[in-house]
Amino acid sequence: MAHQGKVQLTYVIIAPPDQVKEGERIFASHAPWMKATHHRDGSKALLTYDVSRAPELSNPLDPNSAPTGSTVFILSEVYETGAGVTDHFGQAAANWQDFPALLKWLGKCKVSGLPAAPIFNSLW
């Protein structure tokens, strides 16, 4: 399903080796919380949720380059509208038990991303 006009939350988190297990623990907690709390219909609907992980490469354009030792976590969520993103952050602060741990962990990692970016190209 194409998502043009929807809103995407995406974060790329580069975890040093000593922070990988904590990232795995946090995302293991995150997925069931998302499933239990997020809207599936209407303006706040969560349309897609994906978390991926791979070794950080010394040359991100060369899949055969040497790993740096860090791990890259990619979080991508697509919402029907920005209201879903607002609801997401409100719920995280109010009822996700690992939200404080997430904030602490992010402070130990390199983080890049956006909480709400309109999707302008989308296929299928």
C-alpha positions in Angstrom: 0.0 0.0 0.0 1.4 3.4 -0.9 1.7 6.0 1.9 2.0 9.2 0.0 0.5 12.0 2.1 0.9 10.1 5.3 3.3 11.0 8.1 6.5 9.0 8.9 8.5 9.0 12.1 12.1 7.7 11.5 15.1 7.5 13.8 18.5 6.1 13.0 20.3 5.2 16.2 24.0 4.2 16.2 24.7 2.3 19.3 28.3 1.7 20.5 29.1 -2.0 21.3 28.4 -1.6 25.0 24.9 -0.3 24.3 23.6 -2.9 21.8 22.0 -5.2 24.4 20.1 -2.3 26.0 18.8 -1.3 22.5 17.7 -4.8 21.9 15.9 -4.9 25.3 14.2 -1.6 24.7 12.9 -2.5 21.3 11.8 -5.9 22.6 9.6 -3.9 25.1 8.6 -1.3 22.5 6.9 -3.6 20.0 4.3 -5.2 22.3 3.6 -1.8 23.8 3.0 -0.3 20.4 0.7 -3.2 19.5 -1.3 -2.9 22.6 -1.8 0.9 22.7 -1.8 2.3 19.1 -4.8 3.1 17.0 -5.4 0.9 13.9 -8.1 3.1 12.4 -8.9 6.8 12.0 -6.7 9.9 11.9 -4.4 8.5 14.6 -3.9 5.1 12.9 -0.5 3.4 12.9 -0.1 2.1 9.4 3.4 0.5 9.6 5.9 -0.2 12.3 9.4 -1.5 11.6 12.6 -1.8 13.5 15.7 -3.0 11.8 19.3 -3.6 13.0 22.6 -4.1 11.3 26.3 -3.5 11.9 27.5 0.0 11.1 29.8 -0.1 8.1 32.9 2.0 7.7 31.6 3.0 4.3 27.8 3.1 4.2 27.8 3.0 0.4 29.8 -0.2 0.3 28.1 -3.3 1.7 31.4 -5.1 1.7 33.2 -2.4 3.8 34.5 -3.3 7.3 32.1 -2.9 10.2 32.9 -0.2 12.8 31.9 -2.3 15.8 28.8 -0.2 16.4 25.2 -1.3 15.6 22.6 0.8 13.7 19.0 0.5 14.8 16.4 2.0 12.4 12.9 2.8 13.7 10.3 3.6 11.1 6.6 4.2 11.9 4.0 5.5 9.4 0.8 7.2 10.7 -2.3 8.3 8.9 -1.8 11.9 10.1 0.3 13.9 12.5 -2.3 13.3 15.1 -1.0 9.7 15.4 2.5 11.0 16.0 1.2 13.4 18.7 -0.7 10.5 20.3 2.3 8.3 20.1 4.6 10.6 22.1 1.8 11.4 24.6 1.3 7.7 25.2 5.0 7.0 25.5 5.5 9.6 28.2 2.3 8.5 30.0 2.3 4.7 29.9 5.3 3.0 28.3 7.4 1.7 31.2 10.6 1.9 29.2 10.3 5.4 28.0 12.7 6.8 30.6 15.2 4.0 29.7 14.9 4.9 26.0 15.7 8.5 26.7 18.7 7.5 28.8 19.9 5.0 26.2 19.5 7.6 23.4 21.9 9.8 25.3 24.6 7.2 25.0 24.1 6.8 21.2 24.3 8.9 18.1 20.8 9.7 17.0 19.4 11.3 13.8 15.8 11.5 12.6 12.5 13.3 12.6 9.4 12.7 14.6 7.0 13.7 11.8 7.9 13.9 8.1 5.2 14.1 5.4 5.7 11.3 2.8 5.9 12.7 -0.7 7.0 9.6 -2.6 5.6 6.1 -2.0 5.1 2.9 -4.0 2.8 0.0 -3.5 
